[in-house]
Amino acid sequence: MRGRLLGRQLSWWSILWLTVVWVVLWRSPSVLTVVGGVAVAVLVLVAFPLPRVRVRLRLHPWPFVVLLVRFLWDLTVASVHVAWLAIAHGPTTRGVVMDIQLVAREELLQTITAELVALVPGTVVIDLDSRDRLLTLHALEVENDKDAQRVRRNVRAQEARVVRALHPDPEAVLDPRRSRAAAAVAQGPAAEGLGAAPPTAQTGRRRDDGQEQG
């Protein structure tokens, strides 16, 4: 039993990756450094075992290219826009904290979406609740519901591109009818009657329905 658990902890890919990191840190690709890296990698994996994460991804080449190109475009445009705001308005530029509901249930896809959103200037990701699929971020230049809806559309469009590029069945996530049916099957009768998440009491925070909380 112990041998089987030890075999699950010691992944060749993990050992190889940790060994490469060790060699890079030492800046000496010698035999002694490689052997020491393997020993340290095994020790780390045994002493600090990580849970296995099931990753269901499928790379779709063309949607992935669209995701990459659109991200670079958004990055460029947002950089110029934020620079202009800093020159034109300075510290008087207003922002707001928003909660945005994501559609993907996979934590990895949620994390990728949050990272891409955070890398675009003008938005800062504050929190990601993977269980409730709730992304909390701070966005610049949001003064009314129209601005909030613009930020919300951008985030959801970014998530849609991530799902189309990496999810095995993108339409099952993006099609509301299929996603609701899958959620009902996964949660069973307990899913019936569930309401929206309770609003928070933070000042200046916008819920996913666009209503600002006082």
Sequence and secondary structure as in RCSB ss.txt:
>XXXX:A:sequence
MRGRLLGRQLSWWSILWLTVVWVVLWRSPSVLTVVGGVAVAVLVLVAFPLPRVRVRLRLHPWPFVVLLVRFLWDL
TVASVHVAWLAIAHGPTTRGVVMDIQLVAREELLQTITAELVALVPGTVVIDLDSRDRLLTLHALEVENDKDAQR
VRRNVRAQEARVVRALHPDPEAVLDPRRSRAAAAVAQGPAAEGLGAAPPTAQTGRRRDDGQEQG
>XXXX:A:secstr
 HHHHHHHH  HHHHHHHHHHHHHHHT   HHHHHHHHHHHHHHHHHS            HHHHHHHHHHHHHHH
HHHHHHHHHHHHHTGGG  EEEEEEE     HHHHHHHHHHHHHSTTEEEEEEETTTTEEEEEEES  SHHHHHH
HHHHHHHHHHHHHHHH SSHHHHHSHHHHHHHHHHHHGGGGTT         TTEE TTS B  
